[in-house]
Amino acid sequence: MSDNTYKLADWLADMVNFPVPAGLVRSILAERNVAEDMAYVDVNEQVKDLCKADMYSRIALTSPNRLGAISDSDNGWSHSDGGYTLTESDKDRLLAEANEIYDKYDEPTKGKKQTIRITQHGIHRRGRPIC
């Protein structure tokens, strides 16, 4: 008899439209103290949301922009197959969605390091004067 229970790990991997490493899913569940074989219906909404936010933030902050694509070309002929491409805009949206979830549960938000630029006109953060 097979077990058709939808696991939280499967749900988490299904949250994005491209394959994610099983190790990424396992590490997110471990950090949230959730067993890998935990059924989706047995996990409360907060844990589901925070696991999803962790997935989105990890992808946004650590994934390469292009992964897994195979491409061949020869004398004017070309073919490409598989893989995915994440633009910086895609990553920014994933991170924004993750941070909305973190805010909802009063968890620390995550993000890219801010850069501060010092010019002859004062100190600026992303085009806005600080002082």
N, C-alpha and C positions, 0 to 999 in steps of 0.2 A: 504494500500500500504506500503510495507516494504522499509526501507532505506538500500540499499546495498553498501553505500559509505564505502570505506576502510579508516579507521581512523588511524591517526598517532599512537594512543595508541595501536591499534592492530598490526601495523607494528613493533612497538618497542618491544612488547612482542614476536613477531615472530623472532626477531633477534637472539635468542638463542634457542638451541634445547632441552629445558626443561621448565616446567612451572615456571613462575615468579609471585610473588604476585602482585595483582592489585594495591596495595598501593605503591609498588616500582615504577611502571609505572606512577601512578598519581603524586607522589612526584617529579619525574624527569621532567615531563611536567610542573608542577607548578613552579619549580625552573627556568625553561626556559621561563616562561610566555606564555605557549601554552595551549589553551583550550583542555580539554579531548576529545571533540567531533570534533576537527579540522580534516578535510579531509586530507589524505596523499598528494594529488595532490596540495593542497593549501599552503603547507609549503615549504619554500625555502631550498635549499640543505645544507646550513650552519647549520640551526636549526636541520635538520634531522641528520646530521653528529654529532653534539654536543650532541643531545639526545642519539644517539647510543653510543657515547664515555662515557657518564654518566652511561648508563646501564652497559657497560662492566666494567668500573672502580668500580661501586658499587658491582657488582657480585664478582669481583676479590678481593676486599678489605673487604667485609662484609659477604659473603655467607659461610656457613659451607661446608666442603669438601664432606659430604654425607647428602642427604636430602630425606625424603619421602619414603625410601625403607621399604618394609614389608618383613619380612623373618620368616619362620616357619621351625622347624625341630623336628623330633621325631624318635628315635631309628634307626638312620642311614638314614632316609628320610629327605630331605630338599627341600624347595621351597622359592624363593624370587620373588618379583614382584614390579615394579614401582621404582620411585625415580631416583636419579642420583648421580654420583660421580664426583667431580672436583679435579683433582690433582693440586699440587702446580705449575706444569708446565703449565697446562691449565690456571690457574689464571694468571701466568706470561705472557702468550700469550695474554690473554684478556686485561691485563693492558698495555702491549706494544702497542697493536692496538689502545686502547683508547688514549694513550699519543701521538701517531702519529697524530691522529685527532686533539687533543688539540694543538699540535705544528703547524699544518696546519693553524689554526685560531688564533694563538698567545694567546692561553688560558693557564693558569697555568697547568702544568702536575700534576698527582697524583701518589702516590706510597707508597710503604711500607716504614716504618721508617728505615733509615740506621742505622746500628750498627757499632760502632767504638770500636775496641778492642785494648787495650794497652798491649803490651808485653815487654819483656826485650830488644827486638830489635827495639823498636820505636812504633809509632802509625800506625795502618793498617786499611784500609777500604776494606773489602771483598778481603783480600789477597794482596792488593797493598799498598806499603808504602805511607804515606801522606807526611812525611818529612824525 
